Amino acid sequence: MIEQTNGTAGNGPWPQERVRFATIDDLDELMALCRNLARENAIAPMDENLVLDMLVGCLTHKIGFIGVIGEPGKIEGAICLKWGRLWYAANYWWLEDAFCHVLPAFRASNNASELIDWSAWWAESLGIPLMLGIVSNERTRAKIKLYERKLGPMSGALFLVGAKTGLEGTSV
């Protein structure tokens, strides 16, 4: 189980004091954040039960963990990291993001940058790779530039054929 202890781990001091572990008390707000994310960026309508299961699995650290900026009731953004592994290598684990999302009112902040730093710090502390992705048709180049500034050159690309991100105006 992952726990934040004294702001340090194997690779030095905690990099982002504003990022904290999400708790079960944050669940309703995280669901609202995911609804916003789905309206802006989803490829298909959001299944509330699937999202709830994933969030609870991460909030209980069974399948990953979530970092948030903001106190309970005032969350500004979050990153959800799940345990992943290569399909062809049984013991090669990494952290992969399910989402990294900052609510619109807080996008002029450094929140996205701090969430990325926090994720990279955890991967380094755990001694495993980190895989973060961007699936978006909006401001994609700007997002790529931010990730490259924080993490180095990208590895690969994703192409959507017959789909577009964002469900604005649809029921999520």
C-alpha positions in Angstrom: 0.0 0.0 0.0 1.2 3.5 -0.8 1.2 6.1 1.9 2.5 9.6 2.2 4.9 9.7 5.2 6.7 12.8 6.4 6.9 14.2 2.9 9.8 11.9 1.9 10.4 8.6 0.2 13.3 6.8 -1.4 14.2 9.6 -3.7 14.1 12.7 -1.5 11.6 15.2 -0.3 8.0 15.4 -1.4 8.0 17.6 -4.6 4.6 19.2 -4.4 3.2 20.1 -1.0 -0.1 21.0 -2.5 -0.7 17.5 -3.9 -2.2 15.1 -1.4 -3.6 11.6 -1.5 -7.3 11.5 -2.2 -9.4 9.8 0.4 -12.8 8.2 0.3 -14.2 11.6 1.6 -13.2 13.0 -1.9 -15.3 10.4 -3.8 -18.3 12.6 -4.7 -16.0 15.5 -5.8 -13.9 13.0 -7.9 -17.1 11.7 -9.5 -18.0 15.3 -10.4 -14.5 15.9 -11.8 -14.8 12.7 -13.9 -18.1 13.9 -15.3 -16.5 17.2 -16.3 -13.6 15.3 -17.8 -16.0 13.1 -19.8 -17.9 16.1 -21.2 -14.6 17.6 -22.4 -12.6 14.6 -23.4 -14.4 11.2 -23.4 -14.6 9.1 -26.5 -17.9 7.4 -25.3 -20.5 8.2 -22.7 -19.3 7.7 -19.1 -20.5 4.7 -17.3 -21.0 5.9 -13.7 -20.6 2.4 -12.2 -17.3 1.7 -14.0 -15.9 5.1 -12.9 -17.1 4.6 -9.4 -15.5 1.1 -9.2 -12.2 2.5 -10.5 -12.2 5.4 -8.1 -12.9 3.3 -5.1 -10.2 0.8 -6.2 -7.7 3.6 -6.3 -8.9 5.4 -3.2 -8.4 2.1 -1.3 -5.1 1.6 -3.0 -6.1 -1.8 -4.4 -5.6 -0.9 -8.1 -3.7 2.4 -7.8 -3.9 5.8 -6.0 -5.1 9.3 -6.7 -3.4 12.6 -6.1 -5.5 15.8 -5.7 -4.9 19.5 -5.3 -7.3 21.2 -2.9 -8.9 20.4 0.4 -12.0 18.2 0.5 -14.9 20.1 -0.9 -12.5 22.3 -2.9 -10.7 20.0 -5.3 -9.0 21.8 -8.2 -7.5 18.9 -10.1 -6.5 15.3 -9.8 -4.4 12.5 -11.3 -5.4 8.9 -11.1 -2.5 6.4 -11.2 -3.1 2.7 -11.7 -0.8 -0.3 -11.5 0.0 -1.6 -14.9 2.2 -4.2 -16.5 3.4 -5.3 -19.9 1.1 -7.8 -21.5 4.2 -9.9 -22.4 6.3 -9.6 -19.2 4.7 -11.0 -16.0 6.9 -9.0 -13.5 7.4 -5.7 -15.3 5.2 -3.2 -13.5 4.7 0.5 -13.9 2.3 3.3 -13.0 -0.1 4.5 -15.7 -2.6 7.3 -15.6 -6.3 6.8 -15.9 -6.7 10.6 -16.0 -5.0 13.8 -15.2 -7.6 16.6 -15.1 -7.7 20.2 -13.8 -11.1 21.8 -13.5 -11.6 24.8 -15.9 -11.6 27.5 -13.2 -8.1 26.4 -12.1 -6.3 25.9 -15.5 -4.3 29.2 -15.3 -2.5 27.6 -12.3 0.4 25.2 -12.1 -1.9 22.4 -11.0 -1.3 20.2 -14.0 2.5 20.6 -13.7 2.4 19.8 -10.0 0.3 16.7 -10.6 2.7 15.5 -13.3 5.7 16.1 -10.9 4.0 14.2 -8.1 3.4 11.3 -10.4 6.9 11.2 -11.6 8.2 11.4 -8.1 6.1 8.4 -7.0 7.3 6.3 -9.9 10.9 7.1 -9.2 10.3 6.4 -5.5 8.8 3.1 -6.2 11.5 2.3 -8.8 9.1 1.7 -11.6 8.4 3.5 -14.9 5.6 6.0 -15.4 3.4 6.0 -18.4 1.2 9.2 -18.9 -0.9 9.8 -21.9 -2.9 12.5 -23.6 -6.1 11.6 -25.4 -7.6 14.9 -26.5 -8.6 16.8 -29.6 -8.5 20.2 -27.7 -5.3 22.0 -27.0 -3.4 18.8 -27.7 -0.1 20.5 -28.8 0.0 22.7 -25.7 -0.6 19.6 -23.5 2.2 17.7 -25.3 4.6 20.6 -24.8 3.8 20.7 -21.0 4.4 16.9 -20.7 7.6 17.1 -22.7 8.9 20.0 -20.6 8.2 18.0 -17.4 9.0 14.4 -18.6 11.2 14.6 -21.7 10.4 13.6 -25.3 7.3 11.6 -26.0 7.3 8.0 -26.9 4.8 7.2 -29.7 1.5 8.6 -30.7 -2.2 7.7 -30.6 -4.6 7.9 -33.5 -8.4 7.9 -33.3 -10.2 6.7 -36.4 -14.0 7.1 -36.3 -14.0 8.8 -32.9 -13.4 12.3 -31.5 -12.9 13.3 -27.9 -15.3 15.4 -26.0 -19.0 14.8 -25.3 -20.1 18.4 -24.8 -23.9 18.6 -25.3 -24.4 14.8 -24.7 -25.5 13.0 -21.6 -22.6 11.6 -19.6 
